[in-house]
Amino acid sequence: MQSPEDANQVVWSRVEQDFHVASTPGAFLGCIDRDGEGYAAHDAHTQLIGSYPTLDAAMSAVIAHSTEAASA
């Protein structure tokens, strides 16, 4: 997981059409997959975080979720 100060180090990679993964140096944060109505965001364990209408919203959710998990 990541700490709040690591949020600036998040790298998003488009692995294939409509599939993106997030990481920081040494850590996988989660992924996003386009579904029929938007974007499904998943955490580092591929558990669904939620569905979002835009890619940007899904990206924000993955980052927020990883930051919350790191501080728990």
MOPAC internal coordinates of N, CA, C and O (Angstrom, degrees):
PM7 1SCF
backbone

  N    0.0000 0     0.00 0     0.00 0    0    0    0
  C    1.4476 1     0.00 0     0.00 0    1    0    0
  C    1.5228 1   108.92 1     0.00 0    2    1    0
  O    1.2310 1   121.13 1    -4.84 1    3    2    1
  N    1.2893 1   115.44 1   175.16 1    3    2    1
  C    1.4623 1   118.66 1  -176.97 1    5    3    2
  C    1.5037 1   111.13 1  -123.74 1    6    5    3
  O    1.2310 1   121.56 1   -25.66 1    7    6    5
  N    1.3046 1   114.62 1   154.34 1    7    6    5
  C    1.4510 1   120.43 1   174.65 1    9    7    6
  C    1.5206 1   108.19 1   -91.67 1   10    9    7
  O    1.2310 1   119.77 1   -18.85 1   11   10    9
  N    1.3212 1   118.05 1   161.15 1   11   10    9
  C    1.4701 1   120.02 1  -179.17 1   13   11   10
  C    1.5273 1   113.64 1   -55.00 1   14   13   11
  O    1.2310 1   120.00 1   144.73 1   15   14   13
  N    1.3430 1   117.60 1   -35.27 1   15   14   13
  C    1.4601 1   118.58 1  -179.36 1   17   15   14
  C    1.5302 1   112.46 1   -72.12 1   18   17   15
  O    1.2310 1   119.58 1   164.31 1   19   18   17
  N    1.3472 1   118.40 1   -15.69 1   19   18   17
  C    1.4582 1   121.61 1   177.44 1   21   19   18
  C    1.5314 1   112.95 1   -84.51 1   22   21   19
  O    1.2310 1   119.85 1   174.78 1   23   22   21
  N    1.3221 1   117.89 1    -5.22 1   23   22   21
  C    1.4657 1   120.82 1  -176.32 1   25   23   22
  C    1.5220 1   111.85 1   -57.91 1   26   25   23
  O    1.2310 1   120.01 1   149.16 1   27   26   25
  N    1.3265 1   117.58 1   -30.84 1   27   26   25
  C    1.4595 1   120.14 1   179.25 1   29   27   26
  C    1.5186 1   112.78 1   -72.64 1   30   29   27
  O    1.2310 1   119.90 1   167.02 1   31   30   29
  N    1.3225 1   117.81 1   -12.98 1   31   30   29
  C    1.4545 1   122.08 1  -178.58 1   33   31   30
  C    1.5254 1   112.88 1   -96.06 1   34   33   31
  O    1.2310 1   119.39 1  -175.41 1   35   34   33
  N    1.3131 1   118.77 1     4.59 1   35   34   33
  C    1.4618 1   121.74 1  -178.95 1   37   35   34
  C    1.5300 1   109.22 1   -67.96 1   38   37   35
  O    1.2310 1   121.49 1   -49.18 1   39   38   37
  N    1.3298 1   114.76 1   130.82 1   39   38   37
  C    1.4589 1   121.47 1   176.48 1   41   39   38
  C    1.5243 1   107.47 1  -115.53 1   42   41   39
  O    1.2310 1   121.14 1   -52.09 1   43   42   41
  N    1.3216 1   115.42 1   127.91 1   43   42   41
  C    1.4623 1   121.13 1   175.98 1   45   43   42
  C    1.5195 1   108.37 1  -102.81 1   46   45   43
  O    1.2310 1   120.94 1   -47.03 1   47   46   45
  N    1.3317 1   115.80 1   132.97 1   47   46   45
  C    1.4586 1   121.50 1   178.18 1   49   47   46
  C    1.5192 1   109.17 1  -124.38 1   50   49   47
  O    1.2310 1   121.17 1   -46.25 1   51   50   49
  N    1.3139 1   115.37 1   133.75 1   51   50   49
  C    1.4630 1   120.15 1   174.16 1   53   51   50
  C    1.5144 1   107.18 1   -89.52 1   54   53   51
  O    1.2310 1   120.78 1   -72.63 1   55   54   53
  N    1.3117 1   116.12 1   107.37 1   55   54   53
  C    1.4609 1   122.30 1  -175.74 1   57   55   54
  C    1.5300 1   109.89 1   -77.26 1   58   57   55
  O    1.2310 1   120.84 1   138.84 1   59   58   57
  N    1.3010 1   116.00 1   -41.16 1   59   58   57
  C    1.4582 1   122.67 1   174.64 1   61   59   58
  C    1.5136 1   107.77 1  -156.91 1   62   61   59
  O    1.2310 1   120.62 1    -4.50 1   63   62   61
  N    1.3089 1   116.42 1   175.50 1   63   62   61
  C    1.4629 1   120.17 1  -179.19 1   65   63   62
  C    1.5251 1   109.88 1   -51.24 1   66   65   63
  O    1.2310 1   120.51 1   -54.53 1   67   66   65
  N    1.3243 1   116.63 1   125.47 1   67   66   65
  C    1.4665 1   123.38 1   175.51 1   69   67   66
  C    1.5293 1   114.67 1    65.93 1   70   69   67
  O    1.2310 1   119.58 1  -158.46 1   71   70   69
  N    1.3330 1   118.41 1    21.54 1   71   70   69
  C    1.4664 1   121.56 1   175.49 1   73   71   70
  C    1.5213 1   108.52 1  -137.04 1   74   73   71
  O    1.2310 1   121.01 1   -60.94 1   75   74   73
  N    1.3379 1   115.67 1   119.06 1   75   74   73
  C    1.4650 1   122.50 1  -176.47 1   77   75   74
  C    1.5237 1   109.56 1  -125.69 1   78   77   75
  O    1.2310 1   120.66 1   -33.50 1   79   78   77
  N    1.3316 1   116.35 1   146.50 1   79   78   77
  C    1.4601 1   120.93 1   176.43 1   81   79   78
  C    1.5254 1   109.40 1  -125.85 1   82   81   79
  O    1.2310 1   121.05 1   -31.24 1   83   82   81
  N    1.3158 1   115.60 1   148.76 1   83   82   81
  C    1.4627 1   122.22 1   179.95 1   85   83   82
  C    1.5189 1   109.53 1  -116.36 1   86   85   83
  O    1.2310 1   121.57 1   -40.02 1   87   86   85
  N    1.3241 1   114.60 1   139.98 1   87   86   85
  C    1.4595 1   119.18 1   176.74 1   89   87   86
  C    1.5220 1   109.98 1  -150.23 1   90   89   87
  O    1.2310 1   121.73 1   -17.95 1   91   90   89
  N    1.3169 1   114.30 1   162.05 1   91   90   89
  C    1.4560 1   122.75 1   168.25 1   93   91   90
  C    1.5178 1   104.61 1  -122.50 1   94   93   91
  O    1.2310 1   119.40 1    -9.88 1   95   94   93
  N    1.3102 1   118.75 1   170.12 1   95   94   93
  C    1.4606 1   118.36 1   178.71 1   97   95   94
  C    1.5321 1   111.05 1   -54.48 1   98   97   95
  O    1.2310 1   120.62 1   -65.82 1   99   98   97
  N    1.3187 1   116.42 1   114.18 1   99   98   97
  C    1.4543 1   121.57 1   177.85 1  101   99   98
  C    1.5150 1   117.22 1    85.60 1  102  101   99
  O    1.2310 1   119.14 1  -177.52 1  103  102  101
  N    1.3445 1   119.25 1     2.48 1  103  102  101
  C    1.4691 1   119.85 1  -177.57 1  105  103  102
  C    1.5240 1   111.96 1  -143.23 1  106  105  103
  O    1.2310 1   120.97 1   -44.23 1  107  106  105
  N    1.3286 1   115.74 1   135.77 1  107  106  105
  C    1.4585 1   123.21 1   171.26 1  109  107  106
  C    1.5205 1   107.25 1   -89.34 1  110  109  107
  O    1.2310 1   119.95 1   -52.60 1  111  110  109
  N    1.3306 1   117.70 1   127.40 1  111  110  109
  C    1.4696 1   120.90 1  -177.05 1  113  111  110
  C    1.5128 1   113.64 1   -98.25 1  114  113  111
  O    1.2310 1   120.07 1   145.51 1  115  114  113
  N    1.3274 1   117.48 1   -34.49 1  115  114  113
  C    1.4512 1   120.75 1  -177.66 1  117  115  114
  C    1.5101 1   111.03 1   160.72 1  118  117  115
  O    1.2310 1   121.43 1     6.04 1  119  118  117
  N    1.3159 1   114.87 1  -173.96 1  119  118  117
  C    1.4574 1   119.74 1  -178.15 1  121  119  118
  C    1.5279 1   110.48 1  -146.03 1  122  121  119
  O    1.2310 1   122.08 1   -15.32 1  123  122  121
  N    1.3185 1   113.63 1   164.68 1  123  122  121
  C    1.4658 1   121.27 1   179.41 1  125  123  122
  C    1.5141 1   108.03 1  -133.03 1  126  125  123
  O    1.2310 1   121.40 1   -45.61 1  127  126  125
  N    1.3131 1   114.93 1   134.39 1  127  126  125
  C    1.4572 1   121.76 1   179.24 1  129  127  126
  C    1.5226 1   108.02 1  -127.98 1  130  129  127
  O    1.2310 1   120.41 1   -46.28 1  131  130  129
  N    1.3008 1   116.82 1   133.72 1  131  130  129
  C    1.4697 1   120.01 1   177.34 1  133  131  130
  C    1.5123 1   108.10 1   -71.22 1  134  133  131
  O    1.2310 1   120.82 1   -49.65 1  135  134  133
  N    1.3325 1   116.03 1   130.35 1  135  134  133
  C    1.4619 1   119.90 1   173.78 1  137  135  134
  C    1.5200 1   107.98 1  -114.71 1  138  137  135
  O    1.2310 1   119.59 1     3.25 1  139  138  137
  N    1.2767 1   118.39 1  -176.75 1  139  138  137
  C    1.4593 1   121.99 1  -173.72 1  141  139  138
  C    1.5174 1   115.28 1   -57.56 1  142  141  139
  O    1.2310 1   120.04 1   150.39 1  143  142  141
  N    1.3253 1   117.53 1   -29.61 1  143  142  141
  C    1.4548 1   119.86 1  -173.59 1  145  143  142
  C    1.5151 1   114.34 1  -118.33 1  146  145  143
  O    1.2310 1   120.06 1   179.54 1  147  146  145
  N    1.3066 1   117.48 1    -0.46 1  147  146  145
  C    1.4596 1   120.13 1  -178.11 1  149  147  146
  C    1.5058 1   110.60 1   171.17 1  150  149  147
  O    1.2310 1   121.26 1    44.46 1  151  150  149
  N    1.3246 1   115.20 1  -135.54 1  151  150  149
  C    1.4580 1   121.74 1  -175.25 1  153  151  150
  C    1.5181 1   109.69 1  -129.49 1  154  153  151
  O    1.2310 1   120.74 1   -54.61 1  155  154  153
  N    1.3297 1   116.19 1   125.39 1  155  154  153
  C    1.4595 1   122.17 1   178.85 1  157  155  154
  C    1.5208 1   108.32 1   -94.16 1  158  157  155
  O    1.2310 1   120.41 1   -58.90 1  159  158  157
  N    1.3309 1   116.83 1   121.10 1  159  158  157
  C    1.4588 1   122.80 1   179.75 1  161  159  158
  C    1.5244 1   109.33 1   -99.10 1  162  161  159
  O    1.2310 1   121.12 1   -44.73 1  163  162  161
  N    1.3388 1   115.46 1   135.27 1  163  162  161
  C    1.4621 1   122.26 1  -178.82 1  165  163  162
  C    1.5213 1   109.33 1  -125.98 1  166  165  163
  O    1.2310 1   120.80 1   -32.38 1  167  166  165
  N    1.3240 1   116.07 1   147.62 1  167  166  165
  C    1.4571 1   120.29 1   179.45 1  169  167  166
  C    1.5289 1   110.73 1   -82.01 1  170  169  167
  O    1.2310 1   120.66 1     8.09 1  171  170  169
  N    1.3208 1   116.34 1  -171.91 1  171  170  169
  C    1.4647 1   121.81 1  -177.15 1  173  171  170
  C    1.5273 1   112.81 1   -65.65 1  174  173  171
  O    1.2310 1   120.24 1   163.77 1  175  174  173
  N    1.3272 1   117.15 1   -16.23 1  175  174  173
  C    1.4616 1   122.03 1   178.17 1  177  175  174
  C    1.5236 1   111.05 1  -104.26 1  178  177  175
  O    1.2310 1   120.64 1  -166.02 1  179  178  177
  N    1.3183 1   116.39 1    13.98 1  179  178  177
  C    1.4768 1   126.53 1  -179.10 1  181  179  178
  C    1.5347 1   113.30 1    62.12 1  182  181  179
  O    1.2310 1   120.52 1  -157.89 1  183  182  181
  N    1.3236 1   116.62 1    22.11 1  183  182  181
  C    1.4612 1   120.60 1   173.87 1  185  183  182
  C    1.5319 1   108.20 1   -82.54 1  186  185  183
  O    1.2310 1   120.64 1   -42.24 1  187  186  185
  N    1.3017 1   116.39 1   137.76 1  187  186  185
  C    1.4625 1   121.23 1  -178.51 1  189  187  186
  C    1.5249 1   111.14 1   -63.49 1  190  189  187
  O    1.2310 1   121.03 1   -53.91 1  191  190  189
  N    1.3230 1   115.64 1   126.09 1  191  190  189
  C    1.4638 1   121.74 1   172.51 1  193  191  190
  C    1.5178 1   108.71 1   -86.56 1  194  193  191
  O    1.2310 1   120.67 1   135.49 1  195  194  193
  N    1.3390 1   116.33 1   -44.51 1  195  194  193
  C    1.4537 1   121.53 1   179.77 1  197  195  194
  C    1.5155 1   110.96 1   167.60 1  198  197  195
  O    1.2310 1   121.01 1    -5.36 1  199  198  197
  N    1.3207 1   115.68 1   174.64 1  199  198  197
  C    1.4584 1   122.41 1   177.07 1  201  199  198
  C    1.5202 1   108.65 1  -110.31 1  202  201  199
  O    1.2310 1   120.75 1   -39.90 1  203  202  201
  N    1.3168 1   116.18 1   140.10 1  203  202  201
  C    1.4660 1   122.01 1  -173.27 1  205  203  202
  C    1.5136 1   110.33 1  -133.32 1  206  205  203
  O    1.2310 1   120.32 1   -30.37 1  207  206  205
  N    1.3319 1   117.00 1   149.63 1  207  206  205
  C    1.4677 1   120.27 1  -176.30 1  209  207  206
  C    1.5290 1   114.16 1   -73.54 1  210  209  207
  O    1.2310 1   120.19 1   157.70 1  211  210  209
  N    1.3485 1   117.25 1   -22.30 1  211  210  209
  C    1.4633 1   120.00 1  -178.65 1  213  211  210
  C    1.5268 1   110.52 1  -130.73 1  214  213  211
  O    1.2310 1   121.24 1   -22.34 1  215  214  213
  N    1.3102 1   115.24 1   157.66 1  215  214  213
  C    1.4574 1   120.77 1   176.73 1  217  215  214
  C    1.5307 1   110.48 1   -63.18 1  218  217  215
  O    1.2310 1   120.29 1   138.10 1  219  218  217
  N    1.3202 1   117.06 1   -41.90 1  219  218  217
  C    1.4709 1   120.38 1   179.24 1  221  219  218
  C    1.5276 1   111.83 1   -59.01 1  222  221  219
  O    1.2310 1   120.37 1   138.35 1  223  222  221
  N    1.3235 1   116.90 1   -41.65 1  223  222  221
  C    1.4664 1   120.54 1   179.39 1  225  223  222
  C    1.5240 1   110.81 1   -65.55 1  226  225  223
  O    1.2310 1   120.34 1   139.50 1  227  226  225
  N    1.3143 1   116.95 1   -40.50 1  227  226  225
  C    1.4643 1   120.70 1   178.42 1  229  227  226
  C    1.5267 1   110.80 1   -66.15 1  230  229  227
  O    1.2310 1   120.30 1   139.67 1  231  230  229
  N    1.3226 1   117.04 1   -40.33 1  231  230  229
  C    1.4662 1   120.79 1   177.68 1  233  231  230
  C    1.5281 1   110.73 1   -61.41 1  234  233  231
  O    1.2310 1   120.54 1   135.74 1  235  234  233
  N    1.3085 1   116.58 1   -44.26 1  235  234  233
  C    1.4628 1   121.00 1   178.29 1  237  235  234
  C    1.5229 1   110.85 1   -61.15 1  238  237  235
  O    1.2310 1   120.24 1   141.57 1  239  238  237
  N    1.3239 1   117.15 1   -38.43 1  239  238  237
  C    1.4674 1   121.06 1  -179.75 1  241  239  238
  C    1.5240 1   111.18 1   -66.22 1  242  241  239
  O    1.2310 1   119.83 1   138.44 1  243  242  241
  N    1.3248 1   117.93 1   -41.56 1  243  242  241
  C    1.4667 1   120.80 1   178.87 1  245  243  242
  C    1.5277 1   109.86 1   -62.60 1  246  245  243
  O    1.2310 1   120.46 1   134.69 1  247  246  245
  N    1.3252 1   116.72 1   -45.31 1  247  246  245
  C    1.4641 1   120.48 1   179.98 1  249  247  246
  C    1.5240 1   110.81 1   -63.98 1  250  249  247
  O    1.2310 1   120.27 1   133.64 1  251  250  249
  N    1.3184 1   117.09 1   -46.36 1  251  250  249
  C    1.4667 1   120.62 1   179.80 1  253  251  250
  C    1.5253 1   110.66 1   -61.66 1  254  253  251
  O    1.2310 1   120.25 1   137.41 1  255  254  253
  N    1.3134 1   117.13 1   -42.59 1  255  254  253
  C    1.4610 1   120.78 1  -179.29 1  257  255  254
  C    1.5231 1   110.69 1   -63.42 1  258  257  255
  O    1.2310 1   120.00 1   136.94 1  259  258  257
  N    1.3196 1   117.61 1   -43.06 1  259  258  257
  C    1.4657 1   119.58 1  -179.18 1  261  259  258
  C    1.5243 1   111.02 1   -67.69 1  262  261  259
  O    1.2310 1   120.08 1   146.07 1  263  262  261
  N    1.3224 1   117.45 1   -33.93 1  263  262  261
  C    1.4674 1   120.85 1   177.63 1  265  263  262
  C    1.5299 1   110.26 1   -68.53 1  266  265  263
  O    1.2310 1   120.29 1   138.22 1  267  266  265
  N    1.3377 1   117.04 1   -41.78 1  267  266  265
  C    1.4723 1   121.21 1   178.48 1  269  267  266
  C    1.5235 1   110.47 1   -64.11 1  270  269  267
  O    1.2310 1   120.29 1   137.76 1  271  270  269
  N    1.3201 1   117.05 1   -42.24 1  271  270  269
  C    1.4632 1   120.93 1  -178.97 1  273  271  270
  C    1.5268 1   111.09 1   -64.79 1  274  273  271
  O    1.2310 1   120.37 1   144.34 1  275  274  273
  N    1.3253 1   116.91 1   -35.66 1  275  274  273
  C    1.4533 1   121.30 1  -179.34 1  277  275  274
  C    1.5268 1   111.67 1   -69.87 1  278  277  275
  O    1.2310 1   120.44 1   150.14 1  279  278  277
  N    1.3239 1   116.76 1   -29.86 1  279  278  277
  C    1.4599 1   119.37 1  -177.43 1  281  279  278
  C    1.5339 1   112.37 1   -93.45 1  282  281  279
  O    1.2310 1   120.04 1   178.55 1  283  282  281
  N    1.3241 1   117.53 1    -1.45 1  283  282  281
  C    1.4805 1   121.22 1  -179.68 1  285  283  282
  C    1.5158 1   111.15 1   -81.26 1  286  285  283
  O    1.2310 1   120.10 1   180.00 1  287  286  285

